[in-house]
């Protein structure tokens, strides 16, 4: 069974909105979760969809082969994600207006 992550994306940013100074493993998680946010905010149709984000877990020291599925919960603006292979999952909030929020880019097209 995978882990459950409840994440506020602002915790990875400094006061200027840039990535804060953090150890490598924390940076890797920030980039992984940020990739999910970028995908969902680009494809904000509300449907649960396969992203192009590869699962980060390594159960039994073997890389999970799953691809993250994610959706935006419109009533709460939270992103729900999960790996259908290993069960890793989570809820992301605090992503609006961050460097990973792609909604304005989509509107400009």
C-alpha positions in Angstrom: 0.0 0.0 0.0 1.3 3.4 -0.9 1.7 6.5 1.3 -0.9 9.3 1.6 0.5 12.8 1.1 -1.4 15.9 2.3 0.6 18.8 0.8 0.5 22.6 0.9 2.7 23.6 -2.1 3.5 27.0 -0.5 5.7 25.1 2.1 8.2 24.5 -0.7 8.5 28.2 -1.6 10.3 31.1 -0.1 8.8 34.6 0.5 9.4 35.5 -3.2 7.6 32.5 -4.6 10.8 30.7 -5.7 11.8 27.2 -4.6 13.2 27.5 -1.1 16.5 26.0 0.0 15.9 22.4 1.0 17.7 19.0 1.0 17.7 17.0 -2.3 14.9 14.5 -1.2 12.6 17.4 -0.3 13.4 19.1 -3.6 12.6 15.9 -5.5 9.2 15.6 -3.8 8.5 19.3 -4.5 9.3 18.8 -8.2 7.2 15.6 -8.4 4.1 17.2 -6.8 4.7 20.4 -8.8 4.6 18.3 -12.0 1.2 17.0 -10.9 -0.1 20.5 -10.2 1.2 21.7 -13.6 -0.5 18.9 -15.4 -3.9 19.3 -13.6 -3.9 23.1 -13.9 -3.3 22.7 -17.7 -6.0 20.1 -18.1 -8.5 21.4 -15.6 -11.5 19.7 -17.1 -12.5 18.1 -13.8 -12.0 14.5 -15.1 -9.7 12.2 -13.5 -7.0 11.7 -16.0 -3.7 10.0 -16.6 -0.9 12.5 -16.3 2.6 12.2 -17.8 4.0 12.1 -14.3 5.7 8.8 -13.5 5.2 7.4 -9.9 8.1 8.2 -7.6 7.9 5.2 -5.3 10.3 2.3 -5.2 8.5 -0.5 -3.4 10.9 -3.4 -2.7 13.7 -1.2 -4.1 12.1 -1.5 -7.6 10.8 1.6 -9.4 7.0 1.6 -9.6 5.9 1.5 -13.2 2.6 3.5 -12.6 1.6 6.8 -14.1 -0.1 9.2 -11.7 -3.8 9.9 -12.3 -5.1 13.2 -10.9 -8.2 15.4 -10.8 -9.1 18.8 -9.5 -11.9 18.9 -7.0 -13.7 22.1 -8.1 -15.6 22.7 -4.8 -12.3 22.9 -2.9 -9.7 23.6 -5.6 -7.7 20.7 -4.2 -5.9 18.3 -6.4 -6.4 14.6 -5.7 -3.9 12.2 -7.1 -3.0 8.5 -7.0 -0.9 5.8 -8.6 -3.1 3.0 -9.8 -0.2 0.5 -9.5 1.2 1.0 -6.0 -1.5 3.0 -4.3 0.6 6.0 -3.5 -1.9 9.0 -3.3 -2.4 12.4 -1.9 -4.2 15.7 -1.8 -2.5 19.0 -2.8 -3.7 22.4 -1.8 -2.0 25.9 -1.7 -1.0 25.5 -5.4 -3.1 28.4 -6.8 -0.8 31.2 -7.9 2.4 29.3 -7.4 5.0 28.7 -10.0 3.3 25.4 -11.0 -0.2 26.9 -11.6 -0.6 26.9 -15.4 -4.2 28.1 -15.6 -3.2 31.6 -16.9 -1.0 30.0 -19.6 -4.0 28.0 -20.8 -6.3 31.0 -20.9 -3.7 33.0 -23.0 -3.7 30.4 -25.8 
